[in-house]
């Protein structure tokens, strides 16, 4: 009798422990930084850090990459959709505060984060099934890398796109050196150096997004996409085109840069950043003056690295660009401006970085060359 009571008590205790574990797992999933789900015929990735604008963390990269590779091989998964939780951001960038903190103490996160993030960017760029990024809200930096290398990018009226890295002592990475030079004319170089912000329908007009769909239609669009069975790229395009045709918001509004396109192509056609600044100062227009003022605030080192990156990336494959960008990322981790940029913009928020070197003239050709040099055994391998 006593033995039976003891067994019952033990089994109840085990059951309680199991229930607690299950409750913990459920709450952990609810609080997970990224949700990876099979919905219908689709693999759905939800970046789930809405309070910090779905900033991409290292653990998120480590969860997304293996799942993406698994879905690519899985015969039950026909399409992948990536989106951000909430309606403020798709992904506002990488977790640069953590990278900065790690760099100050020599933590290997400064190598691991970029290596694994760029490996994920390449996996998206080479993904064999339709990949649809719903870039609703703020899409910057790492968010660019999670979206533009896929086949479809859907912007909404809430989309705000920019590559603001030169303002924090970095460069437009995550494959920016491949994607941006392939935009029309000198638009990509302009976006890379100035961090100019594109909004709503303009994100598609610039060529960053492939489609524009009003945000209120996204739930219905997603439902139609997950129900597609073994869709071809054409099948997915047809669904997206249908939704785009029904989205007339801001259709009559001209492209924000339309009247400046000729000026951008003319002023940013140069053999150096100094020559671009000279062109802008000589031009005298309000637009040119504003861009000159913007460039004057950026890290001189970042401007020169980004300029060379865009030049070289124009004739490289995505894989070659990512290898090059990994070299640049490590040069930035060894330098001064990234840590100062994060301090000024993210930590102290005084928006007053003290760049070193402080002028373009002081950024030597040797410093630039060294930043592009092979890392030998530490090279990115794709």
Buried (B, 14 or more C-beta within 10 A) or exposed (E): EEEEEEEEEEEEEEEEEEEEEEEEEEEEEEEBBBBBEEEBBBBBBBBBBBEEBBBBBBEBBEBBBEBBEEBBEEEEBBBBBBBBBBEBBBBBBBBBEBBBBBBEEEBEBBBBBBBBBBBBBBBBBEBEBBBBBBBBBBBBBBBBBBBBBBBBBBBBBBBBBBBBBBBBBBBBBBBBBBBBBEBEBBBBBBBBBBBBBBBBBBBBBBBBBBBBBBBEBBEEBBEBBBBBEEBEEEBBBEBBEEBBEEBEBBEEEEBBBEEBBEBBBBBBEBEBBBBBBBBBEEBEEEBBEEBBEBBEBBBBBBBBBBBBBBBBBBEBEBBBBBBBBBBBBBBBBEBBBBBBBBBBBEEEEEEEBEBBBEEBEEBEEEBBEEBBEEEEEEEBEB
